[in-house]
Amino acid sequence: MSLHEFLVVSFYSYKGGTGRTTATANIATILAKKGLKVVCIDMDLEGPGLSVLFNIPEEKERGLQYIFEKPDFQLKSLIVSINNIVNDSISDKVFVIPATTQFNRSLDFSDGSKYIKRIRELFSVINEEIKPNIVILDTPSGYGHLSALSMYLSEVLVIFFRWSRQNL
């Protein structure tokens, strides 16, 4: 039994360019059209893309990075509803927590437990504010701290790769 009432799925690829972020946005849209509430979290802090695919203006890109470095940061303020951006049947069903390229320093991952704790706090806020059916984590490619964290917090892992010797 998970600590929250929604399914957490990580979309992961070892190499970039496999379509992971595009698939995240497309699957979220398909699920929303079927009536489910979906939250997409851009965990790819080095190459965020969900805000581009969902047309989120830069001023709304508060940045997932801030929850790790600013203990008093209001987690609720990260959630972006696409209802003011997209005017169709999914507008009240898809929410995005973008990463940002505006964050100017690298994160210190020496204490991984603080990152797990903050994401779980974010999950609690998501549960209270949105009550989603599913949360999709768009992980960074490769195997690093945030991709490992994403996989650790997920119940389902979807792996993307291109058919090439290097990917295999």
GIMOFEN-V290439 format. One record per residue. N is the residue number from 1. SS is DSSP state (H for helix, E for strand, L for the rest). OMEGA is omega in degrees with one decimal (* if undefined). NEAR is the number of other ideal C-beta (glycine too) atoms within 8 Angstrom. Layout:
# GIMOFEN-V290439
n-><N:N>
ss-><SS:SS>
omega-><OMEGA:OMEGA>
near-><NEAR:NEAR>
This chain:
# GIMOFEN-V290439
n-><1:2:3:4:5:6:7:8:9:10:11:12:13:14:15:16:17:18:19:20:21:22:23:24:25:26:27:28:29:30:31:32:33:34:35:36:37:38:39:40:41:42:43:44:45:46:47:48:49:50:51:52:53:54:55:56:57:58:59:60:61:62:63:64:65:66:67:68:69:70:71:72:73:74:75:76:77:78:79:80:81:82:83:84:85:86:87:88:89:90:91:92:93:94:95:96:97:98:99:100:101:102:103:104:105:106:107:108:109:110:111:112:113:114:115:116:117:118:119:120:121:122:123:124:125:126:127:128:129:130:131:132:133:134:135:136:137:138:139:140:141:142:143:144:145:146:147:148:149:150:151:152:153:154:155:156:157:158:159:160:161:162:163:164:165:166:167:168>
ss-><L:L:L:L:L:L:E:E:E:E:E:E:E:L:L:L:L:L:L:H:H:H:H:H:H:H:H:H:H:H:H:H:H:L:L:L:L:E:E:E:E:E:L:L:L:L:L:L:L:H:H:H:H:L:L:L:L:H:H:H:L:L:L:L:H:H:H:H:H:L:L:L:L:L:H:H:H:H:L:E:E:H:H:H:L:L:L:L:L:L:L:L:L:E:E:E:E:L:L:L:L:L:L:L:L:L:L:L:L:L:L:H:H:H:H:H:H:H:H:H:H:H:H:H:H:H:H:H:H:L:L:L:L:E:E:E:E:E:L:L:L:L:L:L:H:H:H:H:H:H:H:H:L:L:L:E:E:E:E:E:L:L:L:L:L:L:L:L>
omega-><-179.6:-179.1:-178.0:-174.0:179.6:177.7:176.7:-178.8:173.8:171.7:-170.1:169.1:178.9:179.1:175.1:175.1:-178.3:-179.4:-177.4:-178.3:177.0:177.7:178.0:-178.9:-178.9:179.4:177.1:-179.9:179.3:179.5:178.8:178.2:175.6:175.2:-179.8:173.5:-174.6:172.4:176.0:178.6:179.1:179.1:-178.5:-173.2:-179.7:-179.5:-177.0:-178.4:-177.2:-179.8:177.3:-177.7:178.7:176.5:179.8:180.0:-177.7:-178.4:177.0:178.4:-178.3:173.0:176.4:-177.7:-175.0:-178.6:-179.8:-173.7:-177.9:-175.2:-177.6:-178.6:-179.5:-176.0:-179.5:-176.7:178.0:-172.4:178.2:173.7:179.6:-176.3:174.9:-175.7:-178.8:-178.3:176.3:-171.5:-178.7:-170.6:179.3:-176.2:-177.6:178.7:-177.0:168.8:-174.4:164.5:-179.8:173.8:-178.2:-178.3:-168.4:-180.0:179.7:-178.2:178.4:-176.7:-177.7:177.1:-177.1:-177.2:179.1:178.4:176.4:-179.4:-178.1:178.4:176.7:174.5:177.4:177.0:178.5:178.6:178.0:-179.6:-179.9:-172.7:-170.0:-172.4:-177.2:172.5:-175.5:171.9:178.5:176.6:175.6:-172.9:169.8:176.1:-177.7:176.9:-179.7:-176.1:-175.8:175.5:176.8:178.1:179.4:-179.7:179.8:-175.6:-174.3:171.1:-178.9:176.8:176.0:-175.1:178.7:172.3:173.0:-179.5:177.2:-179.9:-178.2:178.5:-179.7:*>
near-><1:6:4:9:5:12:8:14:13:15:15:14:12:8:11:7:5:11:7:13:13:9:11:13:12:8:10:12:10:8:12:14:8:6:5:10:12:15:16:16:12:16:14:14:12:5:7:14:11:16:16:8:9:14:8:14:7:7:4:9:13:8:11:14:11:11:13:10:7:7:3:4:8:6:9:7:7:14:13:12:9:14:7:4:9:10:3:5:6:11:12:5:11:16:14:15:12:16:14:12:5:7:9:3:5:3:9:5:7:4:7:9:6:8:12:11:8:10:11:10:10:13:13:9:11:15:12:7:8:10:8:13:8:13:14:14:13:14:15:11:13:8:5:7:9:11:15:9:13:13:11:7:12:11:6:8:8:9:6:10:10:7:5:6:4:5:10:6>
